[in-house]
Amino acid sequence: MSGKGWEAQTIFEVLPNEVTWRYYSHDIAALRFFKKYQRRLVEEIDKIDKFFDSAAAGTLPNVSWIDPDFGLTVYPGPPNDDHPPHDVRHTQNLVSKVYNALINAGNDLWSKTLFVVTYDEHGGFYDHVSPQQWSPADDYNEFKRYGIRVPAFVISPWVGRQKAYGSQSHHLQSREVIFDHTSILKTILRRFCTPNGSIPPNMTARVDAANDLSGLLTETHPRIDYSTAPIIENVPVPIKDRISFDETKPEWQESLQVLADEAMANGVPPNKL
């Protein structure tokens, strides 16, 4: 990974100056895979603890991005990225804690919040729906096809009760509305980069063609029928769940560790990785 990095533009570079954002990580922000954010102090990168503090104070930025704990040695908590062999109960606790922080956030932030939880893989479960045969828009021919479906949760007081899984899903199917990961980016662009109903700025062909999530926000007033999510208590943290420097790691974990080492060598403190 040393000397390399993605050249692509990120969503954060497209946001207007007045739109605030923070990238909250546990051990190291995956944002550092992009060249622009490697080996230097990035004020907008904070640890997850800052997210919870800002939520309680009601001072969260307009856009918050959260990375789970990938199991490196930077952050003391247990891995909670849902990736084998990590205990998925830690992941569920992370989602519950973030949700609870949002519904209890100061300044009534919950009434203005869209909380999206998504995955990059299907988890190995059988999917009875074959990938779409037509080619979606993309800048690269090898990516002009949708893959298998992955889980996603769209949580907000503006989303109707059970409509994301039920009547709303049937409604969307009848209109052949397809969401992919870039739908998150398109939603951010539509919300913060379209003053007076203007057209969202261009990013990539895939983002430009994506459907945003506004169709799920069907309520005329924010719902108040919500409750605190449960926390799974006493989940064990086996010692082997913490990756050590002399242990063989997957390539992606090695890449993250290299990025962390290089950033710290350049003076970036662990709390800003």
C-alpha positions as MATLAB code, in Angstrom:
seq = 'MSGKGWEAQTIFEVLPNEVTWRYYSHDIAALRFFKKYQRRLVEEIDKIDKFFDSAAAGTLPNVSWIDPDFGLTVYPGPPNDDHPPHDVRHTQNLVSKVYNALINAGNDLWSKTLFVVTYDEHGGFYDHVSPQQWSPADDYNEFKRYGIRVPAFVISPWVGRQKAYGSQSHHLQSREVIFDHTSILKTILRRFCTPNGSIPPNMTARVDAANDLSGLLTETHPRIDYSTAPIIENVPVPIKDRISFDETKPEWQESLQVLADEAMANGVPPNKL';
ca = [
       0.000    0.000    0.000;
       2.979    2.319    0.562;
       3.192    5.011   -2.129;
      -0.174    4.015   -3.557;
      -3.700    5.221   -3.080;
      -6.914    5.982   -4.890;
      -7.010    9.149   -6.987;
     -10.816    9.303   -7.136;
     -12.749   12.267   -5.804;
     -14.601   11.678   -2.544;
     -18.028   12.946   -1.553;
     -16.406   15.263    0.990;
     -14.583   17.235   -1.681;
     -17.870   17.941   -3.457;
     -19.683   19.332   -0.420;
     -20.012   23.136   -0.240;
     -17.763   24.842    2.308;
     -20.680   25.615    4.603;
     -21.616   21.916    4.912;
     -19.828   20.313    7.848;
     -18.636   16.711    7.887;
     -16.686   14.289   10.049;
     -15.275   10.829    9.375;
     -15.432    8.794   12.592;
     -13.197    5.732   12.812;
     -12.180    3.179   15.404;
      -8.657    2.078   14.491;
      -7.981    3.903   11.174;
     -10.290    5.648    8.734;
     -10.717    3.847    5.422;
     -10.790    7.373    3.981;
      -6.989    7.175    4.121;
      -7.050    4.775    1.175;
      -7.453    7.960   -0.897;
      -4.170    9.722   -1.694;
      -5.465   13.122   -0.635;
      -5.984   11.902    2.928;
      -2.867    9.774    3.428;
       0.048   10.446    5.800;
      -1.183   13.804    7.068;
      -3.320   15.252    9.793;
      -6.956   15.528    8.672;
      -8.980   17.613   11.102;
     -12.261   16.060    9.947;
     -11.131   12.558   11.011;
     -12.029   11.717   14.597;
     -12.417    8.625   16.724;
     -15.847    7.161   17.392;
     -15.796    8.554   20.940;
     -16.081   12.043   19.455;
     -19.226   11.003   17.615;
     -20.951   10.008   20.834;
     -19.778   13.198   22.579;
     -21.027   15.380   19.708;
     -24.351   13.544   19.554;
     -24.968   14.088   23.261;
     -24.097   17.781   22.891;
     -26.251   18.146   19.776;
     -23.295   19.337   17.709;
     -22.970   16.598   15.090;
     -21.917   17.800   11.620;
     -24.243   17.760    8.628;
     -22.636   14.540    7.329;
     -21.174   11.838    9.575;
     -19.420    8.740    8.217;
     -18.622    5.884   10.608;
     -16.126    3.077   10.124;
     -16.347   -0.003   12.371;
     -13.411   -1.491   14.246;
     -11.535   -3.646   11.727;
      -9.480   -5.432   14.373;
      -6.164   -3.580   14.211;
      -4.114   -2.594   17.245;
      -4.915    1.131   17.191;
      -8.246    1.143   19.041;
      -8.770   -0.751   22.332;
     -12.321   -1.934   21.653;
     -13.335   -5.337   20.234;
     -13.596   -5.745   16.438;
     -17.147   -4.944   15.347;
     -17.021   -4.998   11.537;
     -19.094   -8.199   11.130;
     -16.184   -9.781    9.281;
     -15.242  -13.388   10.157;
     -13.982  -14.464   12.614;
     -15.189  -11.463   14.638;
     -18.194  -11.830   16.938;
     -21.252  -10.300   15.227;
     -22.736   -9.385   18.599;
     -20.179   -6.587   18.902;
     -21.374   -5.275   15.540;
     -24.997   -5.278   16.626;
     -23.999   -3.378   19.748;
     -22.251   -0.747   17.618;
     -25.398   -0.213   15.543;
     -27.537   -0.051   18.697;
     -25.199    2.447   20.366;
     -25.114    4.724   17.329;
     -28.913    4.567   16.999;
     -29.438    5.241   20.707;
     -27.037    8.180   20.540;
     -29.015    9.634   17.630;
     -32.497    9.317   19.132;
     -31.207   10.877   22.366;
     -29.054   13.530   20.683;
     -29.179   17.104   21.901;
     -30.868   19.931   19.990;
     -33.493   17.490   18.693;
     -31.075   16.256   16.006;
     -33.030   13.032   15.588;
     -35.889   14.874   13.894;
     -33.450   15.874   11.138;
     -31.528   12.608   10.827;
     -31.240    9.883    8.190;
     -29.239    6.932    9.538;
     -28.042    4.446    6.899;
     -26.412    1.122    7.746;
     -25.085   -0.897    4.834;
     -22.740   -3.777    4.111;
     -20.204   -4.406    1.365;
     -20.969   -8.130    1.103;
     -23.996  -10.398    1.367;
     -22.503  -12.456    4.188;
     -22.563  -15.701    2.250;
     -26.340  -16.106    2.408;
     -28.219  -17.483   -0.574;
     -30.009  -14.840   -2.654;
     -32.934  -16.050   -4.766;
     -32.766  -12.942   -6.972;
     -30.189  -13.100   -9.748;
     -28.078  -10.001  -10.448;
     -29.610   -7.707  -13.035;
     -28.686   -8.594  -16.601;
     -28.651   -5.032  -17.918;
     -25.597   -2.823  -17.511;
     -25.785    0.156  -15.146;
     -23.913    3.341  -15.860;
     -20.259    3.240  -14.873;
     -16.985    4.812  -15.954;
     -15.360    1.386  -16.202;
     -16.677   -1.366  -18.456;
     -15.710   -4.132  -16.018;
     -18.096   -2.653  -13.433;
     -21.099   -2.164  -15.691;
     -23.183   -4.773  -13.935;
     -24.909   -5.063  -10.596;
     -23.798   -7.827   -8.266;
     -25.631   -9.721   -5.567;
     -27.862   -7.828   -3.171;
     -26.433   -6.729    0.182;
     -28.264   -5.781    3.396;
     -29.052   -2.142    4.107;
     -31.112   -0.307    6.718;
     -32.560    3.168    6.185;
     -33.591    4.521    9.592;
     -35.234    7.885   10.187;
     -38.298    9.444   11.802;
     -39.198   10.419    8.219;
     -39.392    6.782    7.048;
     -42.829    5.237    7.462;
     -43.240    2.371    9.896;
     -42.174   -0.924    8.231;
     -42.401    0.662    4.796;
     -38.785   -0.100    3.992;
     -39.678   -3.762    4.444;
     -43.226   -4.347    3.297;
     -45.626   -2.124    1.428;
     -42.850    0.286    0.495;
     -40.646   -2.485   -0.904;
     -43.526   -3.705   -3.101;
     -44.165   -0.145   -4.206;
     -40.522    0.290   -5.187;
     -40.439   -3.027   -7.010;
     -43.458   -2.023   -9.064;
     -41.547    1.069  -10.170;
     -38.314   -0.924  -10.679;
     -36.393    1.393   -8.356;
     -32.929   -0.007   -7.690;
     -30.577    1.240   -5.002;
     -26.857    0.574   -4.817;
     -24.070    1.856   -2.587;
     -23.793    5.065   -4.595;
     -27.397    5.856   -3.657;
     -25.954    7.086   -0.348;
     -23.695    9.528   -2.183;
     -26.546   10.640   -4.427;
     -28.711   11.291   -1.357;
     -26.010   13.474    0.205;
     -25.607   15.375   -3.060;
     -29.367   15.932   -3.380;
     -29.620   17.138    0.220;
     -26.612   19.429    0.467;
     -25.504   20.306   -3.073;
     -28.713   21.303   -4.856;
     -29.671   24.836   -3.790;
     -33.000   25.972   -5.191;
     -33.627   22.544   -6.737;
     -30.578   22.612   -8.991;
     -29.007   19.515  -10.542;
     -26.540   17.644   -8.274;
     -22.876   18.081   -9.218;
     -21.273   15.306  -11.236;
     -19.087   12.715   -9.533;
     -19.005    9.473  -11.508;
     -21.339    7.907  -14.048;
     -22.538    5.430  -11.407;
     -23.282    8.149   -8.854;
     -24.896   10.405  -11.448;
     -27.294    7.618  -12.502;
     -28.066    6.354   -8.980;
     -31.462    6.675   -7.315;
     -31.349    8.628   -4.081;
     -33.164    7.492   -0.931;
     -35.680   10.333   -0.775;
     -38.448    8.018   -2.004;
     -38.318    6.254    1.364;
     -38.942    9.464    3.306;
     -42.725    9.335    3.116;
     -43.790   10.951    6.392;
     -45.146   14.506    6.543;
     -43.978   14.906   10.148;
     -41.177   13.138   12.052;
     -42.435   10.039   13.821;
     -42.234    9.808   17.604;
     -43.001    6.079   17.977;
     -39.429    4.956   18.604;
     -37.669    3.323   21.523;
     -34.146    2.584   22.675;
     -32.393   -0.349   20.987;
     -31.170   -3.158   23.281;
     -27.498   -3.741   24.047;
     -26.173   -7.303   24.275;
     -24.395   -7.533   27.607;
     -21.300   -9.530   28.586;
     -20.134  -10.385   25.073;
     -16.701  -12.012   25.462;
     -13.659  -10.523   23.761;
     -11.246  -13.378   23.013;
      -7.620  -12.313   22.974;
      -7.235  -13.719   19.456;
      -9.807  -11.155   18.234;
      -7.179   -8.440   18.536;
      -4.776   -8.587   15.597;
      -1.137   -8.594   16.687;
       1.787   -7.401   14.604;
       3.286  -10.884   14.265;
       0.015  -12.512   13.198;
      -0.811  -13.172    9.558;
      -3.451  -10.684    8.454;
      -5.660  -10.478    5.353;
      -4.379   -8.140    2.636;
      -6.900   -5.410    3.422;
      -5.925   -5.408    7.096;
      -2.254   -5.267    6.193;
      -2.983   -2.288    3.937;
      -4.784   -0.479    6.743;
      -1.942   -1.217    9.140;
       0.592    0.198    6.663;
      -1.500    3.354    6.313;
      -1.700    3.700   10.095;
       2.059    3.216   10.507;
       2.891    5.752    7.786;
       0.471    8.348    9.151;
       1.855    8.000   12.686;
       5.415    8.212   11.337;
       4.396   11.573    9.832;
       3.213   12.818   13.194;
      -0.502   11.984   13.018;
      -1.631   11.124   16.558;
      -3.550    7.859   17.086;
      -6.744    9.767   17.949;
      -6.741   11.354   14.442;
      -6.064    8.206   12.395;
];
